[in-house]
Amino acid sequence: MSTDSAAGLHPLAPSHLPSFISDAAGADPMMTNVGIFVVVVVFLAVTFFLHLHSLPEKLAHQVGANQLQIVGVLALIALFTHNNLYWVAALMIALIQIPDYETPLGRIAAALEALKQPSPDRGSPTSPEDSTLLADETNVAETPAPTKEAEA
C-alpha cells in the first residue's frame, strides 16, 4: 500500500493496515496472490492425477505387448468414465505377469507337424524296427506275473 492511499483512509482507521486489506484504488493484492496460488495448485493437481492415471500403462510396458493393450484400453475407459474400478483392474493386470502359453504351444505344434512329415533319413512312422519294439512290449504285458503260490 502506498502512502497516498493511507491519506484517503477513514480518520478512525489505524495508520498501519495489513497488506491484504485493499486500498481505496481497488487493488486487492490478497485476491491476486490467492488467484495465482489456486491456478498453480489446480495445474499441479491435474498433472499429478494424469501422472497417477498413466501408472498402469507405464508398468505394463515392462510386462508384455498383450497386457499393454488391455491395460491401455482399461485406463482410457477409466479416464473417460471416471470409474475407478477400471483403473484398479488395469493396475492389477499390469502388476500380475501372465505366463506365455502361446510360444510353447506353437513350438509343440511345429514339432508335431515336423513329425507328421516323413523324412528320407528317418523312414516311415511304422518302420519294422518300431513294430519289433511294439511286439516286445506286448509280449511283456501278456506274460502273467508270478503269484505267491508259484514262489513257494
One Martini backbone bead per residue (centre of mass of N, CA, C, O) as a GRO file, in nm:
protein
  152
    1MET     BB    1   0.098   0.036   0.019
    2SER     BB    2   0.047   0.356  -0.001
    3THR     BB    3   0.053   0.684   0.122
    4ASP     BB    4  -0.186   0.790  -0.044
    5SER     BB    5  -0.399   0.584   0.063
    6ALA     BB    6  -0.374   0.665   0.365
    7ALA     BB    7  -0.507   0.949   0.329
    8GLY     BB    8  -0.794   0.812   0.230
    9LEU     BB    9  -0.866   0.727   0.495
   10HIS     BB   10  -1.009   0.691   0.766
   11PRO     BB   11  -0.966   0.851   1.068
   12LEU     BB   12  -1.009   0.568   1.243
   13ALA     BB   13  -0.787   0.443   1.108
   14PRO     BB   14  -0.512   0.294   1.105
   15SER     BB   15  -0.191   0.352   0.989
   16HIS     BB   16  -0.155   0.030   0.993
   17LEU     BB   17  -0.219  -0.200   0.743
   18PRO     BB   18  -0.268  -0.474   0.611
   19SER     BB   19  -0.196  -0.608   0.293
   20PHE     BB   20  -0.496  -0.748   0.244
   21ILE     BB   21  -0.602  -0.470   0.235
   22SER     BB   22  -0.768  -0.264   0.053
   23ASP     BB   23  -0.768   0.008  -0.124
   24ALA     BB   24  -0.915   0.280  -0.277
   25ALA     BB   25  -0.838   0.179  -0.578
   26GLY     BB   26  -0.895  -0.164  -0.570
   27ALA     BB   27  -0.655  -0.314  -0.493
   28ASP     BB   28  -0.597  -0.685  -0.454
   29PRO     BB   29  -0.341  -0.876  -0.344
   30MET     BB   30  -0.475  -1.126  -0.219
   31MET     BB   31  -0.640  -1.215  -0.465
   32THR     BB   32  -0.402  -1.248  -0.654
   33ASN     BB   33  -0.246  -1.459  -0.490
   34VAL     BB   34  -0.474  -1.670  -0.471
   35GLY     BB   35  -0.516  -1.706  -0.775
   36ILE     BB   36  -0.232  -1.811  -0.837
   37PHE     BB   37  -0.238  -2.047  -0.638
   38VAL     BB   38  -0.482  -2.196  -0.760
   39VAL     BB   39  -0.368  -2.242  -1.044
   40VAL     BB   40  -0.118  -2.406  -0.954
   41VAL     BB   41  -0.267  -2.630  -0.795
   42VAL     BB   42  -0.443  -2.731  -1.026
   43PHE     BB   43  -0.215  -2.804  -1.217
   44LEU     BB   44  -0.076  -3.009  -1.022
   45ALA     BB   45  -0.323  -3.195  -0.981
   46VAL     BB   46  -0.361  -3.275  -1.278
   47THR     BB   47  -0.079  -3.387  -1.321
   48PHE     BB   48  -0.096  -3.604  -1.101
   49PHE     BB   49  -0.345  -3.751  -1.207
   50LEU     BB   50  -0.225  -3.828  -1.487
   51HIS     BB   51   0.021  -3.976  -1.375
   52LEU     BB   52  -0.141  -4.184  -1.208
   53HIS     BB   53  -0.316  -4.287  -1.451
   54SER     BB   54  -0.042  -4.395  -1.613
   55LEU     BB   55   0.081  -4.625  -1.438
   56PRO     BB   56  -0.018  -4.895  -1.570
   57GLU     BB   57   0.122  -4.845  -1.845
   58LYS     BB   58   0.413  -4.832  -1.739
   59LEU     BB   59   0.407  -5.122  -1.619
   60ALA     BB   60   0.322  -5.274  -1.892
   61HIS     BB   61   0.587  -5.229  -2.057
   62GLN     BB   62   0.744  -5.464  -1.891
   63VAL     BB   63   0.569  -5.718  -1.970
   64GLY     BB   64   0.367  -5.677  -2.243
   65ALA     BB   65   0.173  -5.645  -2.526
   66ASN     BB   66  -0.100  -5.764  -2.441
   67GLN     BB   67  -0.127  -5.611  -2.170
   68LEU     BB   68  -0.096  -5.324  -2.280
   69GLN     BB   69  -0.365  -5.313  -2.432
   70ILE     BB   70  -0.556  -5.371  -2.198
   71VAL     BB   71  -0.459  -5.144  -2.010
   72GLY     BB   72  -0.511  -4.907  -2.203
   73VAL     BB   73  -0.816  -4.944  -2.227
   74LEU     BB   74  -0.886  -4.929  -1.924
   75ALA     BB   75  -0.764  -4.646  -1.876
   76LEU     BB   76  -0.948  -4.494  -2.076
   77ILE     BB   77  -1.215  -4.571  -1.949
   78ALA     BB   78  -1.147  -4.447  -1.670
   79LEU     BB   79  -1.105  -4.156  -1.768
   80PHE     BB   80  -1.397  -4.110  -1.910
   81THR     BB   81  -1.585  -4.243  -1.660
   82HIS     BB   82  -1.475  -4.230  -1.361
   83ASN     BB   83  -1.394  -4.540  -1.307
   84ASN     BB   84  -1.200  -4.710  -1.074
   85LEU     BB   85  -1.225  -5.010  -1.154
   86TYR     BB   86  -1.059  -4.997  -1.417
   87TRP     BB   87  -0.795  -4.901  -1.287
   88VAL     BB   88  -0.756  -5.142  -1.099
   89ALA     BB   89  -0.755  -5.355  -1.322
   90ALA     BB   90  -0.511  -5.239  -1.473
   91LEU     BB   91  -0.314  -5.265  -1.237
   92MET     BB   92  -0.336  -5.572  -1.198
   93ILE     BB   93  -0.251  -5.655  -1.485
   94ALA     BB   94   0.029  -5.509  -1.469
   95LEU     BB   95   0.139  -5.670  -1.208
   96ILE     BB   96   0.053  -5.932  -1.347
   97GLN     BB   97   0.214  -6.206  -1.479
   98ILE     BB   98   0.145  -6.359  -1.767
   99PRO     BB   99   0.187  -6.640  -1.905
  100ASP     BB  100   0.345  -6.798  -2.183
  101TYR     BB  101   0.155  -7.014  -2.396
  102GLU     BB  102   0.204  -6.971  -2.703
  103THR     BB  103   0.498  -7.058  -2.760
  104PRO     BB  104   0.496  -7.359  -2.670
  105LEU     BB  105   0.252  -7.442  -2.846
  106GLY     BB  106   0.387  -7.369  -3.115
  107ARG     BB  107   0.625  -7.568  -3.088
  108ILE     BB  108   0.459  -7.824  -3.064
  109ALA     BB  109   0.314  -7.796  -3.336
  110ALA     BB  110   0.573  -7.793  -3.509
  111ALA     BB  111   0.676  -8.072  -3.416
  112LEU     BB  112   0.429  -8.235  -3.513
  113GLU     BB  113   0.454  -8.156  -3.808
  114ALA     BB  114   0.739  -8.277  -3.843
  115LEU     BB  115   0.650  -8.573  -3.768
  116LYS     BB  116   0.442  -8.614  -4.002
  117GLN     BB  117   0.682  -8.581  -4.182
  118PRO     BB  118   0.848  -8.767  -4.395
  119SER     BB  119   1.178  -8.872  -4.387
  120PRO     BB  120   1.447  -9.024  -4.544
  121ASP     BB  121   1.623  -9.089  -4.273
  122ARG     BB  122   1.372  -9.211  -4.092
  123GLY     BB  123   1.128  -9.293  -4.226
  124SER     BB  124   0.860  -9.441  -4.144
  125PRO     BB  125   0.650  -9.459  -3.876
  126THR     BB  126   0.620  -9.784  -3.966
  127SER     BB  127   0.864  -9.949  -3.892
  128PRO     BB  128   1.009 -10.249  -3.816
  129GLU     BB  129   1.137 -10.154  -3.552
  130ASP     BB  130   0.873 -10.061  -3.418
  131SER     BB  131   0.728 -10.339  -3.426
  132THR     BB  132   0.927 -10.490  -3.237
  133LEU     BB  133   0.884 -10.310  -2.993
  134LEU     BB  134   0.582 -10.366  -2.971
  135ALA     BB  135   0.603 -10.673  -2.937
  136ASP     BB  136   0.769 -10.673  -2.674
  137GLU     BB  137   0.559 -10.520  -2.504
  138THR     BB  138   0.329 -10.734  -2.538
  139ASN     BB  139   0.478 -10.978  -2.416
  140VAL     BB  140   0.510 -10.860  -2.135
  141ALA     BB  141   0.202 -10.816  -2.086
  142GLU     BB  142   0.116 -11.132  -2.128
  143THR     BB  143   0.273 -11.215  -1.897
  144PRO     BB  144   0.244 -11.349  -1.606
  145ALA     BB  145   0.250 -11.294  -1.287
  146PRO     BB  146   0.384 -11.391  -1.012
  147THR     BB  147   0.294 -11.577  -0.749
  148LYS     BB  148   0.299 -11.691  -0.426
  149GLU     BB  149   0.265 -11.994  -0.500
  150ALA     BB  150   0.504 -12.010  -0.708
  151GLU     BB  151   0.733 -11.934  -0.500
  152ALA     BB  152   0.680 -12.187  -0.288
   0.00000   0.00000   0.00000
